[in-house]
Amino acid sequence: MSNDNQMVVLNADQKAVFKRTLTEVVSGLNHLHQMAAGDQLSRDHGRNVLYVAESSLAEVGKLTGIETDAAAVREERYAALRAANQRVLQLERRLGEQVTAENVEAAVKRLGDRIDRWWDIYGFGHISDMSFSKYGSVHLKLSGSLFGTTSLTFSATPVSDKVTRATWLASLVERGFVLETSEGSGHEGLVDCEASRNALIELIESHFPSARVTGFESHRNRAGATVLRTIDVHIAKLVDIENLDLPPMSVDAAS
């Protein structure tokens, strides 16, 4: 014989939880009604309110022992989700066990080489520090000094190198950087100002979507100008490094 007509008896704590939970459900649904009446209801907002109401009603069902079909379906969905998550964890563990230290070392070196080459092409030619974390991110300390890719010291082509460097410095100005040139050719610096910082942030974030510039360090040069020394960058996703659009390497560079 069914016990559907059996009375539900709650203790004082259960009654308090029962009342609080139902009050939250009614309040949420009333808010939903007001939003809809004012034509201000979005699908996302409505979904969130109904999700909370559904969860709260499921808790009421457990508290009172009044199980509903909706609660059963919800529990089945959660069980399926937990099982799927467990399978993902097992797969990740198996994949991790198949990766050797040599594989990791080679991958890290390749990613580091890509970042180095990117900063040579689009930046200032030197990275003072690069560290990979166990969470799959990387921290960079990019040099703010304008090394570039040409050296004017002991060069076999000093005249053409000066032309190349002048062209490169002009390109930096075109990209929004402000240069400090009071110390003369070969000693140029990047002025630490809003324009230079904005140009750096744009450069970095346009190439690494998950990147965030976390800090700048500057110093005063002999002329008294404040120039950038380093730029701290955090890249959250290594796939951004894989996706860098770099020009093909020349035969000389690859050898």
C-alpha contacts under 8 A as a table, 3 or more apart, distances in Angstrom:
res1	aa1	res2	aa2	distance
2	S	5	N	7.78
3	N	6	Q	5.38
8	V	64	T	6.46
10	L	13	D	7.88
10	L	14	Q	5.52
10	L	15	K	5.79
10	L	64	T	7.55
11	N	14	Q	5.27
11	N	15	K	6.11
12	A	15	K	5.15
12	A	16	A	6.29
13	D	16	A	5.12
13	D	17	V	6.28
14	Q	17	V	5.09
14	Q	18	F	5.91
14	Q	63	L	7.19
15	K	18	F	4.88
15	K	19	K	6.05
16	A	19	K	5.21
16	A	20	R	6.08
17	V	20	R	5.07
17	V	21	T	5.94
18	F	21	T	5.32
18	F	22	L	6.20
18	F	60	V	6.43
18	F	63	L	7.57
19	K	22	L	5.34
19	K	23	T	6.02
20	R	23	T	5.12
20	R	24	E	6.30
21	T	24	E	5.17
21	T	25	V	6.36
21	T	56	S	6.22
21	T	57	L	7.87
21	T	60	V	7.29
22	L	25	V	4.96
22	L	26	V	6.12
22	L	56	S	7.56
22	L	57	L	7.66
22	L	60	V	7.89
23	T	26	V	5.18
23	T	27	S	6.01
24	E	27	S	5.08
24	E	28	G	6.07
24	E	53	A	7.94
25	V	28	G	5.17
25	V	29	L	6.17
25	V	52	V	7.72
25	V	53	A	5.20
25	V	56	S	6.77
25	V	57	L	7.67
26	V	29	L	5.18
26	V	30	N	5.95
27	S	30	N	5.10
27	S	31	H	6.16
28	G	31	H	5.11
28	G	32	L	6.22
28	G	49	V	6.16
28	G	53	A	7.15
29	L	32	L	4.87
29	L	33	H	6.20
29	L	49	V	7.24
29	L	50	L	7.73
29	L	53	A	7.66
30	N	33	H	5.01
30	N	34	Q	6.32
31	H	34	Q	5.12
31	H	35	M	6.24
32	L	35	M	5.19
32	L	36	A	6.23
32	L	41	L	7.36
32	L	46	G	6.70
32	L	49	V	7.18
33	H	36	A	5.18
33	H	37	A	6.08
34	Q	37	A	5.04
34	Q	38	G	6.25
35	M	38	G	5.25
35	M	39	D	6.23
35	M	40	Q	5.03
35	M	41	L	4.96
36	A	39	D	5.03
36	A	40	Q	5.94
36	A	41	L	5.05
37	A	40	Q	7.66
38	G	41	L	7.71
41	L	45	H	6.77
41	L	46	G	6.60
42	S	45	H	5.29
42	S	46	G	6.10
43	R	46	G	5.10
43	R	47	R	5.94
44	D	47	R	5.10
44	D	48	N	6.27
45	H	48	N	5.18
45	H	49	V	6.37
46	G	49	V	5.22
46	G	50	L	6.17
47	R	50	L	5.24
47	R	51	Y	5.96
48	N	51	Y	5.07
48	N	52	V	6.30
49	V	52	V	5.27
49	V	53	A	6.21
50	L	53	A	4.91
50	L	54	E	5.92
51	Y	54	E	5.10
51	Y	55	S	6.19
52	V	55	S	5.11
52	V	56	S	6.09
53	A	56	S	5.07
53	A	57	L	6.09
54	E	57	L	5.21
54	E	58	A	6.20
55	S	58	A	5.11
55	S	59	E	6.41
56	S	59	E	5.07
56	S	60	V	6.35
57	L	60	V	4.91
57	L	61	G	6.19
58	A	61	G	4.99
58	A	62	K	6.39
58	A	67	E	7.96
58	A	71	A	5.51
59	E	62	K	5.10
59	E	63	L	6.08
60	V	63	L	4.96
60	V	64	T	6.09
60	V	66	I	7.83
61	G	64	T	5.34
61	G	65	G	5.52
61	G	66	I	4.66
61	G	67	E	5.23
61	G	68	T	7.22
61	G	71	A	7.67
62	K	65	G	5.06
62	K	66	I	6.64
62	K	67	E	6.82
63	L	66	I	7.84
67	E	71	A	6.47
67	E	72	A	7.31
68	T	71	A	5.20
68	T	72	A	6.40
69	D	72	A	5.09
69	D	73	V	6.21
70	A	73	V	5.13
70	A	74	R	6.08
71	A	74	R	4.99
71	A	75	E	6.13
72	A	75	E	5.11
72	A	76	E	6.23
73	V	76	E	5.07
73	V	77	R	6.18
74	R	77	R	5.04
74	R	78	Y	6.24
75	E	78	Y	5.06
75	E	79	A	6.09
76	E	79	A	5.02
76	E	80	A	6.16
77	R	80	A	5.13
77	R	81	L	6.15
78	Y	81	L	4.94
78	Y	82	R	6.07
79	A	82	R	5.11
79	A	83	A	6.17
80	A	83	A	5.08
80	A	84	A	6.15
81	L	84	A	5.04
81	L	85	N	6.15
82	R	85	N	5.09
82	R	86	Q	6.14
83	A	86	Q	5.05
83	A	87	R	6.28
84	A	87	R	5.10
84	A	88	V	6.31
85	N	88	V	5.05
85	N	89	L	6.26
86	Q	89	L	5.09
86	Q	90	Q	6.20
87	R	90	Q	5.07
87	R	91	L	6.13
88	V	91	L	5.06
88	V	92	E	6.11
89	L	92	E	5.09
89	L	93	R	6.11
90	Q	93	R	5.06
90	Q	94	R	6.22
91	L	94	R	5.13
91	L	95	L	6.12
92	E	95	L	5.08
92	E	96	G	6.00
93	R	96	G	5.03
93	R	97	E	6.21
94	R	97	E	5.12
94	R	98	Q	6.47
95	L	98	Q	5.20
95	L	99	V	6.69
96	G	99	V	5.38
97	E	100	T	7.62
99	V	103	N	6.19
99	V	104	V	7.12
100	T	103	N	5.14
100	T	104	V	6.48
101	A	104	V	5.12
101	A	105	E	6.08
102	E	105	E	5.06
102	E	106	A	6.12
103	N	106	A	5.27
103	N	107	A	6.15
104	V	107	A	5.09
104	V	108	V	6.05
105	E	108	V	5.25
105	E	109	K	6.16
106	A	109	K	5.17
106	A	110	R	6.17
107	A	110	R	5.12
107	A	111	L	6.20
108	V	111	L	5.17
108	V	112	G	6.00
108	V	132	F	7.84
109	K	112	G	5.02
109	K	113	D	6.06
110	R	113	D	5.10
110	R	114	R	6.35
111	L	114	R	5.11
111	L	115	I	6.40
111	L	241	I	6.45
111	L	242	E	7.17
112	G	115	I	5.15
112	G	116	D	6.17
112	G	130	M	7.70
113	D	116	D	5.01
113	D	117	R	6.11
114	R	117	R	5.13
114	R	118	W	6.08
114	R	241	I	6.98
114	R	244	L	7.88
115	I	118	W	4.99
115	I	119	W	6.25
115	I	241	I	6.90
116	D	119	W	5.31
116	D	120	D	6.23
116	D	125	G	7.74
116	D	126	H	7.46
116	D	127	I	7.00
117	R	120	D	4.96
117	R	121	I	6.24
118	W	121	I	5.20
118	W	122	Y	5.90
118	W	123	G	7.22
118	W	244	L	7.89
118	W	246	L	6.93
119	W	122	Y	5.26
119	W	123	G	4.35
119	W	124	F	6.22
119	W	125	G	5.50
119	W	126	H	6.93
119	W	127	I	7.58
120	D	123	G	5.68
120	D	124	F	6.10
120	D	125	G	4.05
120	D	126	H	6.96
120	D	148	G	6.69
120	D	149	T	6.42
121	I	124	F	7.86
121	I	125	G	7.32
122	Y	203	L	7.97
123	G	148	G	7.64
124	F	143	S	7.06
124	F	144	G	6.79
124	F	145	S	6.63
124	F	146	L	4.99
124	F	147	F	5.52
124	F	148	G	4.93
124	F	149	T	7.92
125	G	143	S	7.86
125	G	146	L	7.17
125	G	147	F	5.38
125	G	148	G	4.68
125	G	149	T	5.98
126	H	142	L	6.71
126	H	143	S	5.58
126	H	145	S	7.89
126	H	147	F	6.67
126	H	148	G	7.85
127	I	130	M	7.18
127	I	140	L	7.33
127	I	141	K	6.09
127	I	142	L	4.56
127	I	143	S	5.35
128	S	140	L	7.96
128	S	141	K	5.63
128	S	142	L	5.97
128	S	143	S	5.92
129	D	139	H	7.99
129	D	140	L	5.81
129	D	141	K	4.94
129	D	142	L	7.11
130	M	138	V	7.04
130	M	139	H	5.77
130	M	140	L	4.65
130	M	141	K	6.39
131	S	138	V	5.58
131	S	139	H	5.27
131	S	140	L	6.67
132	F	136	G	7.03
132	F	137	S	5.88
132	F	138	V	4.32
132	F	139	H	6.45
133	S	136	G	5.72
133	S	137	S	5.43
133	S	138	V	5.98
133	S	139	H	7.96
134	K	137	S	7.39
136	G	236	A	7.03
136	G	237	K	6.42
136	G	238	L	6.28
137	S	234	H	7.32
137	S	235	I	5.63
137	S	236	A	4.53
137	S	237	K	5.53
137	S	238	L	6.00
138	V	234	H	5.96
138	V	235	I	5.28
138	V	236	A	6.67
138	V	237	K	7.91
138	V	238	L	7.33
139	H	232	D	7.33
139	H	233	V	5.75
139	H	234	H	4.64
139	H	235	I	6.36
140	L	231	I	7.87
140	L	232	D	5.78
140	L	233	V	5.03
140	L	234	H	6.39
141	K	230	T	6.16
141	K	231	I	5.60
141	K	232	D	4.70
141	K	233	V	6.41
142	L	230	T	5.43
142	L	231	I	5.00
142	L	232	D	6.39
142	L	233	V	7.57
143	S	146	L	7.99
143	S	229	R	6.01
143	S	230	T	4.56
143	S	231	I	6.45
144	G	189	G	7.70
144	G	190	L	6.75
144	G	228	L	5.16
144	G	229	R	4.61
144	G	230	T	4.82
144	G	231	I	6.57
145	S	189	G	5.97
145	S	190	L	7.02
145	S	228	L	7.08
145	S	229	R	6.07
145	S	230	T	7.74
146	L	187	H	7.99
146	L	188	E	6.64
146	L	189	G	6.01
146	L	190	L	7.30
147	F	150	T	7.57
147	F	151	S	7.86
148	G	151	S	7.86
148	G	165	R	7.55
148	G	168	W	7.94
150	T	161	D	6.34
150	T	164	T	7.65
150	T	165	R	6.79
151	S	154	F	7.75
151	S	155	S	6.51
151	S	161	D	7.41
152	L	155	S	5.58
152	L	158	P	6.10
152	L	161	D	6.64
152	L	162	K	7.16
152	L	186	G	7.28
155	S	158	P	5.35
155	S	161	D	7.88
157	T	160	S	5.73
157	T	161	D	5.99
158	P	161	D	5.01
158	P	162	K	6.18
159	V	162	K	5.32
159	V	163	V	6.60
160	S	163	V	5.06
160	S	164	T	6.17
161	D	164	T	4.96
161	D	165	R	6.09
162	K	165	R	5.11
162	K	166	A	6.09
163	V	166	A	5.15
163	V	167	T	6.20
164	T	167	T	5.19
164	T	168	W	6.22
165	R	168	W	4.97
165	R	169	L	6.14
166	A	169	L	5.16
166	A	170	A	6.18
167	T	170	A	5.13
167	T	171	S	6.30
168	W	171	S	5.05
168	W	172	L	6.49
169	L	172	L	5.10
169	L	173	V	6.58
170	A	173	V	5.17
170	A	174	E	6.37
171	S	174	E	4.97
171	S	175	R	6.32
172	L	175	R	5.08
172	L	176	G	6.62
172	L	177	F	5.55
172	L	178	V	7.97
173	V	176	G	5.22
173	V	177	F	4.91
173	V	178	V	6.16
173	V	179	L	7.19
174	E	177	F	7.31
175	R	199	A	6.89
176	G	195	A	6.41
176	G	196	S	6.50
176	G	199	A	5.63
177	F	190	L	7.12
177	F	191	V	7.89
177	F	195	A	6.37
177	F	196	S	4.54
177	F	199	A	6.13
177	F	200	L	7.97
178	V	190	L	6.04
178	V	191	V	5.54
178	V	193	C	7.73
178	V	195	A	6.91
178	V	196	S	5.70
179	L	188	E	6.79
179	L	189	G	5.74
179	L	190	L	4.71
179	L	191	V	5.53
180	E	183	E	7.89
180	E	188	E	5.59
180	E	189	G	4.87
180	E	190	L	5.71
180	E	191	V	5.66
180	E	225	A	7.37
180	E	227	V	7.34
181	T	184	G	5.57
181	T	185	S	7.15
181	T	187	H	7.08
181	T	188	E	4.75
181	T	189	G	6.61
182	S	188	E	7.48
182	S	223	A	6.69
183	E	187	H	5.74
183	E	188	E	6.66
183	E	222	R	7.80
183	E	223	A	6.96
184	G	187	H	5.70
184	G	188	E	6.59
185	S	188	E	6.38
189	G	227	V	5.99
189	G	228	L	7.35
190	L	196	S	7.27
190	L	227	V	5.24
190	L	228	L	5.69
191	V	196	S	6.72
191	V	225	A	7.37
191	V	226	T	5.99
191	V	227	V	4.40
191	V	228	L	6.18
192	D	196	S	6.32
192	D	197	R	6.97
192	D	218	S	6.71
192	D	226	T	5.85
192	D	227	V	4.94
192	D	228	L	5.16
193	C	196	S	5.44
193	C	197	R	6.19
194	E	197	R	5.12
194	E	198	N	5.97
195	A	198	N	5.21
195	A	199	A	6.16
196	S	199	A	5.11
196	S	200	L	6.21
197	R	200	L	5.08
197	R	201	I	6.18
198	N	201	I	5.10
198	N	202	E	6.09
199	A	202	E	5.15
199	A	203	L	6.10
200	L	203	L	5.04
200	L	204	I	6.13
201	I	204	I	5.25
201	I	205	E	5.92
201	I	213	V	6.57
202	E	205	E	5.39
202	E	206	S	5.81
203	L	206	S	5.47
203	L	207	H	6.65
204	I	207	H	5.50
204	I	208	F	6.03
204	I	211	A	7.06
204	I	213	V	7.93
205	E	208	F	4.94
205	E	209	P	5.36
205	E	210	S	7.31
205	E	211	A	5.71
205	E	212	R	7.07
206	S	209	P	6.29
207	H	240	D	7.56
207	H	244	L	6.56
208	F	211	A	5.26
208	F	235	I	7.04
208	F	240	D	5.30
208	F	241	I	7.13
208	F	244	L	7.77
209	P	240	D	6.78
210	S	235	I	5.67
210	S	236	A	5.38
210	S	237	K	6.01
210	S	240	D	7.17
211	A	233	V	6.75
211	A	234	H	5.51
211	A	235	I	4.16
211	A	236	A	6.15
211	A	237	K	7.94
212	R	233	V	5.78
212	R	234	H	5.33
212	R	235	I	6.49
213	V	231	I	7.27
213	V	232	D	5.89
213	V	233	V	4.48
213	V	234	H	6.39
214	T	231	I	7.85
214	T	232	D	5.42
214	T	233	V	5.61
214	T	234	H	6.81
215	G	231	I	6.01
215	G	232	D	5.02
215	G	233	V	7.32
216	F	228	L	7.17
216	F	229	R	7.69
216	F	230	T	5.92
216	F	231	I	4.73
216	F	232	D	6.21
217	E	228	L	6.01
217	E	229	R	5.45
217	E	230	T	5.14
217	E	231	I	6.49
218	S	226	T	6.43
218	S	227	V	5.42
218	S	228	L	4.15
218	S	229	R	4.77
218	S	230	T	6.88
219	H	226	T	5.46
219	H	227	V	5.65
219	H	228	L	6.51
219	H	229	R	6.52
220	R	223	A	7.65
220	R	224	G	5.36
220	R	225	A	5.25
220	R	226	T	4.41
220	R	227	V	6.18
221	N	224	G	5.29
221	N	225	A	5.56
221	N	226	T	6.51
221	N	227	V	6.97
222	R	225	A	7.49
228	L	231	I	7.78
235	I	238	L	7.13
235	I	240	D	7.95
237	K	240	D	5.87
237	K	241	I	7.90
238	L	241	I	5.41
238	L	242	E	6.84
239	V	242	E	4.91
239	V	243	N	6.18
240	D	243	N	5.06
240	D	244	L	6.41
241	I	244	L	5.34
249	M	253	A	6.03
249	M	254	A	6.07
250	S	253	A	5.18
250	S	254	A	6.17
251	V	254	A	5.23
251	V	255	S	6.21
252	D	255	S	5.36
